[in-house]
Amino acid sequence: MKLDNYTYLSVGFLIVVLSFSVPASASGEFYIEQSFSFGRLVVLSSPDETSITIHPDGQISHNDNFRIVEPGFPAIFEMRAFPANTHFTYAVSVLKRMGPFELDVTPSSGTGWFSSNGSYPPIAIGGTLIAPSGQFFHNNLYSWNIFVSVIVNH
């Protein structure tokens, strides 16, 4: 298939800012196992809004206006060495708009309990990239910063 009216771009975002609210007696380690990426995409011109979703489980869904050159993947982070059997909450936020694109992340929050060894299973974060209708997108690398806030109730 010949693509006459398209834009080739790389879209991704990195978890770069981490915020912890931890009592002085509690400490732990936060690991970014995998940064999020939408991969390398071709966006076809369209009169319709276009979207692609990288689900937390790694599945990819998109409409017909995207061609995937290199697939993306969800962000994965781990928390270890926290006080055993301690409750925590986390929130994920991102600047919604970057250039012509809009971004949503999933899940946007969660809660859990650290195990008896102070760890928690890896948490995966996915997202949806929305490209507005009728626009030309420059061949470029687009990126976002994701903010993860973790509150440990010790």
N, C-alpha and C positions, 0 to 999 in steps of 0.2 A: 504494500500500500504506500503510495506517495503522500507525504505530508506537506501540503503547500503553505498552510497558515498555522504556524505553531511557534511555541517558545520552549527552549530547552533550558531547564534550570535545576539547580540542586537546592533542596529545602531541608532544613534540619533545625534542631535546637538542642541546646546543651543545658543540663542542670548545672548552674554555676554559683548560685547564691543559696546558702543553707543557713537557716536561723533556728537556734535551739533555745528553748526555755527549760533549763534543767536546774534543780536545786543544787546548792554547793556540794551536798553530800552525794549527789548522783553524777556519774559521768558515763560516757559511752563513745562508740565509734560509728561513724556514718561512712558507708562506702558506696561510691557510684560504680556499679558493676558494668553498666552499659548506658551511654548517652543516647538520647532519642534522635531519630532521623527519619524524615520522609523519603530519603533516598534521592535518586536522580530521576527527574520526571520530565515528560514533555506535556505541555498544556496546549491543547488544541483550541483554536478560536471557537467561541460558542456564544450564542445569544442567551444561554442559560447559565445559572450559577453552577459552578463545578466544585466537587469536593472529593477528598480522599481521606480515609481513616485508617490509622494504624491502631489496632485494638491492643489492650494490655496483654492479651495472649499471643500477640504477634500476627494475627490474621490481618489481611489488608482488604479493604473494600473501597470501591471508587466507582464513579459513573464513567460513561464512555469518553469523556473529554480529557482524560489523563492516559498517558502511556507510561508505563514503568520501565525505565532503563536499568536502574539498580534498585531493588526493593529496600524499603526502610525497616525500622524495628523500634520497639518501645524502649523507654528508659527503664532501667532496673536499678533499684538501690536497696541496700541492706543496712540494718542497724544491729550492732553487736556490743557486747561487754557493758550493757546497761544493768542496773539493779534487777535482780531476779523478781519475777512475778509482779512487775510494775506496769501500771496502765499508762498508755500514751495516746495522743491524737496527732494527726498530721494534716496539713493543708497544702495544696499545690495551687499556685497561681502563676499567671503569665500575662504579659501585656498582650491584649487581644489582637491588635492590628499592627502589622508591619508592612509598610508599603501598601500594595493593593490587597494583601492577603489578610484573612482573619483566622484566628487559631483558638480552639478550645481543647482543654486537656481532660482526660478521664483516667482514673477517678480524680475528683477535685479535692477529696478529703477521705479520711478513714480513721479508724481507731483500733486498738488491739492491746494485748498484754504480752510483755516480754516473757520468755520461757524461764525455766529454772536456771538456765545458764546465761540469761540476760540477752538472748538473741530473739529475732523475729524472722519468719520466712521472707525471702525477697519480695519487694513490692514493685509491681510493674505499672508504668504510667504510659498511656497511649494518648492519641490526639487526633483531631480532625482539622484539616487545612481546607479553607473555603476560599475559592477564587471567584470574584464577582463576575457577572455576565458582561459580555461585550468589551472586554479590555484586552490590550496587548501587554504581555508581561515580559520584561527585559530578561535576556539571558544572563543570569546572575546567581550568586549564592545568597540565599535569604536565611537569616538565623534569628532565633529568639533566645531570651534567657528565661529559665523557669525558676521559680522561687519555691522551695520546700521548707515549710516551717514545722518543726516537731516540738510538741510540748509533752514533757515527761512529768507525770503526777506522782511524786515520790513522798 
